[in-house]
Amino acid sequence: MVREGSAPNFCPPVEEGITISVADERGDEMTLEFLGLILHEGKSYGFFMPVDDDNPVLSSGELVLLEVVDEDEEGQPSEFELVFDEAIAAEVYEAFREATKDLYLFE
């Protein structure tokens, strides 16, 4: 079953457990579980959770916020960048918390 958010600015994943692999600035690969997108002031921001042996898909943990900077020919996010602006990160995180308050528990 796919979870559905109640906010118009939230795009949930099409199915639970979707992961992507990304490389950091040093070239180290990391697997991230996709939790959904927030649309904020004309930009899209993806929320992810790192996945590894200690934190499998569909578990809980630290959130990673990435801005969508490019899309493929089908309009799907294809390239992301870390969000360094703390004010924007705080706004987008609060929007994500509000949109997904019935889906996830936040500490």
C-alpha distances in whole Angstrom, upper triangle without the diagonal:
4,6,9,13,16,19,20,21,17,15,12,11,10,7,8,11,13,17,20,24,26,30,32,35,37,35,33,29,26,22,20,16,15,14,15,18,21,23,26,30,29,28,24,23,21,19,19,19,22,21,23,24,24,21,18,15,13,16,18,21,23,22,24,24,25,27,26,29,29,26,26,27,24,24,21,23,25,27,27,29,30,30,34,35,34,34,31,29,30,29,26,24,25,23,20,21,21,18,16,18,15,12,15,18,21,25
4,6,10,13,15,16,17,14,12,8,8,7,5,6,10,11,15,18,22,24,28,29,33,34,32,31,27,24,21,18,14,13,11,11,14,17,19,23,26,26,24,20,20,17,16,16,17,20,19,22,24,24,21,18,15,12,16,17,20,21,20,21,21,22,23,22,26,25,23,23,25,21,21,18,19,22,24,24,26,26,27,30,31,31,31,28,26,26,25,22,21,22,20,17,18,18,15,13,15,13,11,13,17,20,23
4,7,10,12,14,15,11,10,7,8,9,8,8,11,13,16,19,22,24,28,29,32,34,33,31,28,24,21,18,14,12,10,10,13,15,18,21,24,24,22,19,18,16,15,15,16,19,19,23,24,24,20,18,15,12,15,15,18,19,18,19,19,21,22,21,25,25,23,24,26,23,21,19,19,22,24,23,25,25,25,29,29,28,28,25,23,23,23,20,18,19,17,14,14,15,12,9,12,10,7,10,14,16,20
4,7,9,11,12,9,8,6,9,9,10,11,14,15,18,20,24,25,29,30,33,35,34,32,29,26,23,20,16,14,11,10,12,13,15,18,22,22,21,18,17,16,15,16,18,21,22,25,27,27,23,21,18,15,18,18,20,21,19,20,19,21,21,21,24,24,23,24,25,22,20,18,19,22,24,23,25,25,25,28,28,27,27,24,22,22,21,18,17,17,15,13,13,13,9,8,11,9,8,11,15,17,21
4,6,8,9,6,7,7,10,12,13,13,16,16,19,21,24,25,29,29,32,35,34,32,30,26,24,20,17,14,11,9,10,11,13,15,19,19,18,16,15,14,13,16,17,21,22,26,28,27,23,22,19,17,18,18,20,20,17,19,18,19,19,19,23,24,22,24,26,23,20,19,19,22,23,22,24,23,23,26,25,24,23,21,20,19,18,15,14,14,11,10,10,9,6,6,8,8,7,10,14,15,19
4,7,9,8,10,10,13,15,16,17,20,20,23,25,28,29,32,32,35,38,37,35,33,30,27,24,21,18,14,12,13,12,13,16,19,19,19,17,17,17,16,19,21,25,26,29,32,31,27,26,23,20,22,21,22,23,20,21,20,21,21,22,25,26,24,26,28,25,22,21,21,25,26,25,26,26,24,27,26,25,24,22,21,20,18,16,16,14,11,11,11,9,6,7,9,8,10,13,15,17,20
4,5,6,9,10,14,16,18,18,21,21,23,24,27,28,31,31,33,36,35,34,32,29,27,23,21,17,14,12,11,9,10,12,15,16,16,14,15,15,15,18,21,24,26,30,32,31,28,27,24,22,23,22,23,22,19,20,18,19,19,19,22,23,22,25,26,23,21,20,20,23,24,23,24,24,22,25,23,23,21,18,18,17,15,13,14,12,9,9,10,8,5,8,10,11,12,14,16,17,21
4,6,8,11,14,16,18,19,22,21,23,24,27,28,31,31,33,36,35,35,32,30,28,24,22,18,16,12,11,9,9,11,13,13,14,13,14,15,16,19,22,26,28,31,34,33,30,29,26,24,25,24,25,24,21,21,19,19,18,18,21,22,20,23,24,21,18,18,18,22,23,22,23,24,22,25,24,23,22,19,19,19,16,14,15,14,11,11,13,11,8,11,14,14,15,17,20,20,24
4,7,10,13,15,18,19,21,20,21,22,25,25,27,28,30,33,32,32,30,27,25,22,20,16,14,10,8,6,5,7,10,10,11,9,10,12,13,17,20,23,25,29,32,32,28,27,24,23,24,23,23,22,18,18,16,16,15,15,18,19,18,21,22,20,16,16,16,19,20,18,20,20,18,21,20,20,18,15,15,16,13,10,12,12,8,9,12,10,8,11,14,15,15,17,19,19,22
4,6,10,12,14,15,17,16,18,19,22,22,25,26,28,31,30,29,27,24,22,19,16,13,10,7,6,5,6,9,13,13,12,10,10,10,11,14,17,20,22,26,29,28,24,24,21,19,21,19,20,19,16,16,14,15,14,14,17,18,17,20,21,19,16,15,14,18,19,17,19,19,18,21,20,20,19,16,15,16,14,11,12,12,8,7,10,10,6,8,12,13,12,14,17,17,20
4,7,9,11,13,15,14,16,17,20,20,24,25,27,30,29,28,25,23,20,17,15,11,9,6,5,6,8,12,15,14,13,10,10,9,10,13,16,19,21,25,27,27,24,22,19,18,20,19,20,20,16,16,14,14,14,13,16,17,15,17,18,16,13,12,12,15,17,16,18,19,18,22,22,22,22,18,17,18,17,13,14,15,12,10,13,13,9,10,14,14,13,15,18,19,22
4,6,8,9,11,11,13,15,19,20,23,24,27,30,28,27,24,21,18,15,12,9,7,4,6,9,11,15,18,17,16,12,12,10,10,12,14,17,18,22,25,24,21,19,16,14,17,17,18,18,15,16,15,15,15,15,18,18,17,18,20,17,15,13,13,16,18,17,19,20,20,23,24,23,23,20,19,19,18,15,15,16,13,11,13,13,10,9,13,13,10,12,16,17,21
4,5,6,9,7,10,12,16,17,21,23,26,28,26,25,22,19,16,13,10,7,6,5,8,11,14,17,20,19,17,14,13,10,10,11,13,16,16,20,22,23,19,17,13,12,15,16,18,18,15,15,15,15,16,15,18,18,16,17,18,16,14,11,12,14,16,16,19,19,20,24,25,25,25,22,20,22,21,17,17,19,16,13,16,17,13,12,16,15,12,14,17,19,22
4,7,10,8,12,14,17,20,23,25,29,31,28,27,24,21,18,15,12,10,10,9,11,14,16,20,23,22,20,16,16,14,14,14,16,19,18,22,24,25,21,19,15,14,18,19,21,21,19,19,19,18,19,17,20,19,17,17,18,15,14,12,13,16,18,18,22,23,24,27,28,29,29,26,24,25,24,21,20,22,20,17,19,20,16,15,18,17,15,17,20,22,25
4,7,7,10,13,17,20,23,25,29,30,28,27,23,20,17,14,11,10,10,10,13,16,19,22,26,25,22,19,18,15,15,14,15,17,16,19,21,22,19,16,12,11,15,17,19,20,18,19,19,19,21,19,22,22,19,19,21,18,17,15,16,17,20,20,23,24,25,28,30,30,30,27,25,26,26,22,21,23,21,18,19,20,17,15,18,17,14,15,19,21,24
4,6,9,13,16,19,22,24,28,29,27,25,22,18,15,12,9,8,8,10,13,17,20,23,26,26,23,19,18,15,13,12,12,15,13,16,18,19,15,13,9,8,11,13,16,17,16,17,18,19,20,20,23,23,21,21,23,20,20,17,17,19,20,20,23,23,24,27,29,28,29,26,24,25,25,21,20,22,20,17,18,19,17,14,17,15,12,13,16,18,21
4,6,10,13,16,19,21,25,26,24,22,18,15,11,10,6,7,8,11,15,18,21,24,27,27,24,20,18,14,13,11,10,12,10,13,15,16,12,9,6,6,10,12,14,16,15,15,17,18,20,19,23,22,21,21,23,21,21,17,17,18,19,19,21,21,23,26,28,28,29,27,24,25,25,22,20,23,22,18,19,21,19,16,19,18,14,14,17,19,21
4,7,11,13,17,19,23,24,22,20,16,14,10,8,6,6,8,10,13,16,19,22,26,24,21,18,16,12,12,10,11,12,11,14,16,17,14,12,8,9,13,14,16,16,15,15,16,16,17,16,19,19,17,17,20,18,17,14,13,14,16,16,19,19,21,25,27,27,28,25,23,24,25,21,20,23,21,18,20,22,19,17,20,20,16,16,19,20,23
4,7,10,13,16,19,21,18,16,13,10,6,5,4,6,9,11,14,17,20,23,26,25,21,18,16,12,11,9,9,9,8,11,14,16,13,11,8,10,13,14,15,15,14,13,14,14,16,15,18,18,17,17,20,18,18,14,13,13,14,14,16,17,19,23,25,25,27,24,22,24,24,21,20,23,22,19,20,23,21,19,22,22,18,18,20,21,23
4,7,10,13,16,18,15,14,10,8,6,5,7,7,11,12,14,17,20,22,25,23,20,17,15,11,12,9,10,10,10,12,16,17,15,13,11,14,16,17,16,16,14,12,14,12,14,13,15,15,14,15,18,17,17,13,11,10,11,11,14,15,18,21,23,24,26,23,21,24,24,21,20,24,23,19,22,24,22,21,24,24,21,20,23,23,25
4,7,10,14,14,11,10,7,6,4,6,9,10,14,16,17,20,22,24,27,25,22,19,17,14,14,11,11,10,10,12,15,17,15,14,13,16,17,18,17,16,15,13,14,13,15,15,16,16,16,16,20,19,19,15,13,11,11,11,13,14,18,20,23,24,27,24,22,25,26,22,22,25,25,22,24,27,25,24,26,27,24,23,25,24,26
4,7,10,11,9,8,6,5,6,8,11,12,15,16,17,19,21,23,25,24,20,17,15,13,13,11,12,10,12,13,17,18,17,17,16,18,19,19,18,16,15,12,13,11,13,13,14,14,15,16,20,20,19,16,13,11,9,9,10,11,15,17,20,22,24,22,20,23,24,21,21,24,24,21,24,27,25,24,27,28,25,24,26,25,26
4,7,8,5,5,4,6,9,11,14,15,19,20,20,22,24,25,27,26,22,20,18,16,16,14,15,12,14,15,18,20,18,19,18,21,22,22,20,18,17,13,15,13,15,15,15,16,17,18,22,23,22,19,16,13,11,10,11,11,15,17,21,22,25,23,21,24,26,23,23,26,26,24,26,29,28,27,30,31,28,27,28,27,28
4,5,5,5,7,8,11,12,16,17,19,20,20,22,24,24,26,25,22,20,17,16,16,14,15,13,15,16,19,20,19,20,20,23,22,22,19,17,16,12,14,12,14,15,15,17,19,21,24,25,24,21,17,15,12,11,10,10,13,14,18,19,23,21,19,22,24,22,21,25,26,24,26,29,28,27,30,32,29,27,28,26,27
4,5,7,10,11,15,16,19,20,23,23,23,24,25,25,27,26,23,21,19,18,19,18,18,16,18,19,22,23,22,24,24,26,26,25,22,20,19,15,16,14,15,17,16,18,20,22,26,27,25,23,19,17,14,12,10,10,14,14,18,20,23,22,20,23,25,23,23,27,28,26,28,31,31,30,32,35,32,30,31,29,29
4,6,9,11,15,17,21,22,25,26,26,27,29,29,30,30,26,25,22,21,21,20,19,17,19,19,21,23,22,24,24,27,27,26,23,21,20,17,18,17,19,20,19,21,23,25,28,29,28,26,22,20,17,16,14,14,17,17,21,23,26,25,23,26,28,26,26,30,31,29,31,34,33,32,35,37,34,31,32,30,30
4,6,9,13,15,19,20,23,25,25,27,28,29,31,30,26,24,22,20,21,19,19,16,17,17,20,22,21,22,22,25,25,25,23,21,20,17,19,17,19,19,19,19,21,22,26,27,26,23,20,17,15,14,14,14,18,19,23,24,27,26,24,27,29,27,26,30,31,28,31,34,33,32,34,36,33,31,32,31,31
4,7,10,13,17,19,22,23,24,26,28,29,31,30,27,24,22,20,19,17,16,13,14,14,16,18,18,19,20,23,22,22,20,18,18,16,18,17,19,20,20,21,23,23,27,28,27,24,21,18,16,15,15,15,18,19,23,24,27,26,23,26,29,26,25,29,30,27,29,32,31,30,32,34,31,29,30,28,29
4,7,10,13,16,19,21,22,24,26,28,30,29,25,23,20,18,17,14,14,11,11,11,14,16,16,16,16,20,20,20,18,17,17,14,16,15,18,18,19,19,21,21,25,25,24,21,18,16,14,14,14,15,18,20,24,24,28,26,23,26,28,25,24,28,28,25,27,31,29,28,30,31,28,26,28,27,27
4,6,10,13,16,18,19,22,24,26,28,27,24,21,18,15,14,11,10,7,8,8,12,13,12,13,13,16,16,16,15,14,13,11,14,13,16,17,18,19,20,21,25,25,24,20,17,16,14,13,14,13,17,19,22,23,26,24,21,23,25,22,21,25,25,22,24,27,26,24,27,28,24,22,24,23,24
4,7,10,13,15,17,20,23,25,28,27,23,20,17,14,13,9,8,6,5,7,11,13,11,10,10,13,14,14,13,13,13,11,14,13,17,17,19,19,19,20,23,23,22,18,16,15,14,13,15,15,18,20,23,24,26,24,21,23,25,22,21,24,24,21,22,26,24,22,24,25,22,20,22,22,23
4,6,9,12,14,17,20,21,25,24,20,17,14,11,9,6,5,4,5,9,12,13,10,10,9,11,12,12,11,11,10,8,11,11,14,14,17,18,18,19,22,21,20,16,14,14,13,12,13,13,16,18,21,21,23,21,18,20,22,18,17,20,20,17,19,22,20,18,21,22,18,17,19,18,20
4,6,9,12,15,18,21,24,24,20,17,14,10,8,5,5,6,6,10,13,14,10,9,6,8,10,10,11,11,10,10,12,12,15,15,18,19,18,19,22,21,20,16,14,15,15,14,16,15,17,20,23,22,24,22,19,21,21,18,17,19,19,15,17,20,18,16,18,19,15,14,16,17,19
4,6,9,12,15,18,21,20,17,13,11,7,6,5,7,9,10,14,17,17,14,13,10,10,12,12,13,12,10,10,10,11,13,13,16,16,16,17,20,18,16,13,11,13,13,12,14,15,16,19,21,21,22,20,17,19,19,16,15,17,16,13,15,17,15,13,17,17,14,13,16,16,19
4,7,10,14,16,20,20,17,13,11,7,5,5,7,11,12,16,19,18,14,14,11,9,11,11,12,12,9,10,10,11,13,14,18,18,18,19,22,20,18,15,13,15,16,14,16,16,16,20,21,20,21,19,16,17,17,14,12,15,13,10,12,14,12,10,13,13,10,10,13,13,17
4,7,10,13,17,16,14,10,8,6,6,8,11,14,15,19,22,22,18,17,14,13,15,14,15,15,11,11,10,11,12,12,15,16,15,17,20,17,15,12,11,14,15,13,15,15,16,19,20,20,20,17,15,16,16,12,12,14,12,9,11,13,10,9,13,14,11,12,15,15,18
4,7,10,13,12,10,6,5,4,6,9,13,16,18,22,25,25,21,21,18,17,18,18,18,16,13,12,10,9,9,9,13,14,13,16,18,16,13,11,10,13,13,12,14,14,14,17,18,18,18,14,13,15,14,10,11,13,10,8,12,13,10,11,14,16,14,14,17,17,20
4,6,10,10,8,6,5,6,8,12,15,18,21,24,28,27,23,23,20,19,21,19,19,17,14,13,10,10,10,10,14,15,15,18,20,18,15,14,12,16,15,13,15,14,13,16,16,16,15,12,11,12,10,7,9,10,7,6,10,11,9,10,13,16,14,15,17,16,20
4,7,7,6,5,6,9,11,15,18,21,24,28,31,31,27,27,24,23,24,23,23,21,17,16,13,12,10,10,13,14,14,17,19,18,14,13,12,16,16,14,15,16,14,17,16,17,16,12,12,14,11,8,11,12,9,9,13,13,11,13,16,18,18,18,21,20,23
4,6,5,6,8,11,13,17,20,23,26,29,33,32,29,29,26,25,26,24,24,21,18,16,13,13,10,11,13,16,16,20,22,21,17,17,15,18,17,15,15,15,13,15,14,14,13,9,10,12,9,7,10,11,8,10,13,13,12,15,17,20,20,20,22,20,23
4,6,8,10,14,16,20,23,26,29,33,36,35,32,32,30,29,30,28,27,25,21,19,16,15,12,13,14,16,17,21,23,22,18,18,17,20,19,17,17,17,14,16,14,15,13,10,12,14,10,10,13,14,12,14,17,16,16,19,21,24,23,24,25,24,26
4,7,10,14,17,20,23,26,29,32,36,36,32,32,30,29,30,29,28,26,22,20,16,15,11,11,12,13,14,18,19,18,15,15,14,17,16,15,16,17,15,17,16,18,16,12,14,16,13,12,16,17,14,15,19,18,17,20,23,25,24,25,27,26,28
4,7,10,13,17,20,23,25,29,32,32,29,29,26,26,27,26,25,22,19,17,13,11,8,7,9,11,12,16,18,17,13,13,11,14,13,12,12,13,12,15,14,16,15,11,12,15,12,10,14,15,13,14,17,18,16,18,21,24,23,23,25,24,26
4,7,10,13,17,19,22,26,29,29,26,25,23,23,24,23,22,20,16,14,11,9,6,5,8,10,10,14,16,15,12,11,9,12,11,10,11,12,11,15,14,16,16,12,12,14,13,9,12,14,12,12,15,16,14,16,19,21,20,20,22,21,24
4,7,10,13,16,19,22,26,26,22,23,20,20,21,19,18,16,12,10,7,6,4,6,9,11,12,16,19,18,14,12,10,12,11,9,9,10,9,12,13,14,14,10,9,12,11,8,9,12,11,9,13,15,13,14,17,20,18,17,20,18,21
4,6,10,13,15,19,22,22,19,19,16,16,18,16,16,14,10,8,6,5,6,7,11,12,13,15,18,17,14,12,9,11,11,8,10,10,10,14,15,15,16,13,11,14,13,10,10,13,12,10,13,15,13,13,16,18,16,15,18,17,19
4,7,10,13,17,20,19,16,16,14,14,14,13,12,10,7,6,5,7,9,10,14,16,16,19,22,20,18,15,12,14,13,11,12,11,11,14,15,15,16,14,11,13,13,10,9,12,11,8,11,13,12,11,14,16,13,12,14,13,16
4,7,9,13,16,16,12,13,11,11,12,11,10,9,6,5,6,8,11,12,15,17,17,19,22,21,19,16,13,14,14,11,12,11,13,16,18,17,19,17,13,15,16,13,12,15,15,11,13,16,15,13,16,17,14,13,15,14,16
4,6,10,13,12,9,10,9,9,9,8,7,6,5,6,9,11,14,16,19,20,21,22,26,24,23,19,17,17,17,14,15,13,15,17,19,19,21,19,15,17,19,16,13,16,17,13,14,18,17,15,16,18,15,12,14,13,15
4,7,10,10,7,9,9,11,10,9,8,7,7,7,11,12,16,17,20,21,22,23,27,26,24,21,18,18,17,15,15,14,16,18,21,20,23,21,18,19,21,19,17,20,20,17,18,21,21,18,20,21,18,16,17,16,17
4,7,8,5,5,6,9,9,9,9,10,11,11,14,15,19,20,22,23,23,24,27,26,25,22,19,19,19,17,18,17,20,22,25,24,26,25,21,23,25,22,20,23,23,20,20,24,23,20,22,22,19,17,18,18,19
4,5,5,6,8,11,10,12,11,12,14,14,18,19,22,23,25,26,26,27,30,29,29,25,23,22,21,20,21,20,22,24,27,26,29,28,24,26,28,25,23,26,27,23,24,27,26,23,25,25,22,20,21,21,21
4,6,6,9,12,11,13,13,15,17,18,21,22,26,27,29,30,30,30,33,32,32,28,26,25,25,24,25,23,26,28,31,30,32,31,28,29,31,29,26,29,30,26,26,30,29,26,27,27,24,21,22,22,22
4,6,10,12,9,10,10,12,15,17,20,22,26,27,30,31,31,32,35,34,33,29,27,27,26,25,25,23,25,27,29,28,31,30,26,27,30,27,24,27,28,25,24,28,27,24,25,25,22,19,19,20,19
4,7,8,6,7,7,10,12,14,17,19,23,24,27,28,28,29,32,31,30,26,24,24,24,22,22,21,23,25,27,26,28,27,23,24,26,24,21,24,25,21,21,24,24,20,21,22,18,16,16,17,17
4,6,6,8,10,12,14,15,18,20,23,24,27,27,27,28,31,29,28,24,23,23,23,22,23,22,24,27,29,28,30,29,25,26,28,25,22,25,25,22,22,25,24,20,22,22,18,16,17,18,19
4,6,8,10,13,13,14,17,18,21,22,25,25,24,25,28,26,25,21,20,21,21,20,22,21,23,26,28,27,29,27,24,25,26,23,21,23,23,19,20,23,21,18,20,19,15,14,16,17,19
4,7,10,12,13,15,17,19,22,22,26,26,25,26,29,26,26,22,21,22,23,21,23,22,24,26,28,27,28,26,23,24,25,22,19,21,21,17,17,20,18,15,16,16,12,11,13,15,17
4,7,10,12,14,17,19,23,24,27,28,28,29,32,29,28,25,23,24,24,23,24,22,23,26,27,26,28,26,23,23,25,22,19,21,21,18,17,20,19,16,16,16,13,11,12,13,15
4,7,9,12,15,18,21,23,26,28,27,29,32,30,29,25,23,24,24,22,22,20,21,23,25,23,25,23,20,20,22,19,16,18,19,15,14,18,17,14,14,15,12,9,9,10,11
4,7,10,13,16,20,22,25,26,27,29,32,31,29,25,23,24,23,20,20,18,19,20,22,20,22,21,18,18,20,18,15,17,19,15,14,18,18,15,16,17,14,11,11,10,10
4,7,10,13,17,19,22,24,25,27,31,30,27,24,21,22,21,18,17,15,15,17,18,17,19,18,14,15,17,16,12,15,17,14,14,17,18,15,16,18,16,12,12,10,10
4,7,10,13,16,19,21,22,24,28,26,24,21,18,19,18,15,14,12,12,14,16,14,16,15,11,12,15,12,9,13,14,11,11,15,15,13,15,17,14,12,12,10,11
4,7,10,13,15,18,19,22,25,24,22,19,16,16,15,11,11,8,9,12,14,13,15,14,10,12,14,12,10,14,15,12,13,17,17,15,17,20,17,15,16,14,15
4,7,10,13,15,17,20,23,22,20,17,14,15,13,9,9,7,6,10,11,11,13,11,7,10,12,9,8,12,12,10,12,15,15,15,17,20,17,16,17,15,16
4,6,9,12,14,16,20,20,17,14,11,12,9,6,5,5,6,9,11,12,14,11,9,13,13,10,11,15,14,13,15,18,17,17,20,22,20,19,20,19,20
4,6,9,11,15,18,18,15,13,9,11,8,5,5,6,6,10,11,13,14,10,10,13,13,10,12,15,14,13,17,19,17,18,21,24,22,21,23,21,23
4,6,8,11,14,14,11,9,6,8,6,5,7,9,10,13,14,17,17,14,13,17,16,13,15,18,16,15,19,20,18,19,23,25,22,22,24,23,26
4,7,11,14,15,12,11,8,8,6,5,7,10,11,14,15,18,18,15,15,19,18,16,18,21,19,19,22,24,22,23,26,28,26,26,28,27,29
4,7,10,11,9,8,6,6,5,7,10,13,14,17,19,21,22,19,19,22,21,18,21,24,22,21,24,26,24,24,28,30,27,27,30,29,31
4,7,8,5,5,4,5,7,9,13,16,17,20,22,24,25,21,21,24,23,20,22,24,22,21,25,26,23,24,27,29,26,27,30,29,32
4,5,5,5,6,6,9,12,15,19,20,24,25,28,28,25,24,27,26,23,25,28,25,24,27,28,26,26,30,31,28,29,32,32,34
4,6,7,10,9,12,16,19,22,24,27,28,31,31,27,27,30,29,26,28,30,28,26,30,31,27,28,32,33,30,31,35,35,38
4,6,9,10,13,16,20,23,24,27,28,31,31,27,27,29,28,24,26,29,26,24,28,28,25,26,29,30,27,29,32,33,36
4,7,9,11,14,17,20,21,24,25,27,27,23,23,26,24,21,23,25,22,21,25,25,22,23,27,27,25,27,30,30,33
4,6,9,11,15,18,19,23,24,25,26,22,21,24,23,19,21,23,21,19,23,24,20,21,25,25,23,24,27,27,30
4,6,8,11,14,15,19,20,22,23,19,18,21,21,17,19,21,19,18,21,22,20,20,24,25,22,23,26,25,28
4,7,11,14,16,19,21,23,24,21,20,23,23,20,21,24,22,20,24,25,23,23,27,28,25,25,28,27,30
4,7,11,13,16,18,21,22,19,18,21,21,18,20,23,22,20,23,25,23,23,27,28,26,25,28,27,29
4,7,9,13,15,17,19,16,14,18,18,15,16,20,19,17,21,23,21,21,24,26,24,23,25,24,26
4,6,9,12,14,16,14,12,16,17,14,16,19,19,18,21,23,22,22,25,27,25,24,25,24,25
4,6,9,11,14,12,10,13,15,13,13,17,17,16,19,21,21,21,23,26,24,22,23,21,22
4,6,8,10,8,6,10,12,10,11,14,15,14,17,19,19,20,22,25,23,22,23,20,21
4,6,9,8,7,11,13,12,13,16,17,17,19,21,22,23,24,28,26,24,25,22,22
4,6,6,6,9,10,11,12,14,16,16,18,20,21,22,24,27,26,24,25,22,22
4,6,5,6,9,10,10,12,14,15,16,18,20,21,22,25,24,22,22,19,19
4,5,5,6,9,10,11,13,14,15,17,18,20,21,25,24,23,22,19,20
4,5,5,6,8,10,11,12,14,15,16,18,20,23,23,21,22,19,20
4,6,5,6,8,10,10,12,14,15,16,18,21,20,18,19,16,17
4,6,5,6,9,10,10,12,14,15,16,20,19,17,17,14,15
4,6,5,6,9,10,11,12,14,15,19,19,18,18,15,17
4,5,5,6,9,10,10,12,14,17,17,16,17,15,17
4,5,5,6,9,10,10,12,15,15,13,13,11,13
4,5,5,6,9,10,10,14,14,13,13,11,13
4,5,5,6,9,10,13,13,13,14,13,15
4,5,5,6,8,11,11,10,12,11,14
4,6,5,6,9,9,8,9,8,11
4,6,5,9,10,10,11,10,13
4,6,8,9,10,12,12,16
4,5,5,6,9,10,13
4,6,6,7,8,12
4,6,8,10,14
4,7,10,13
4,6,10
4,7
4
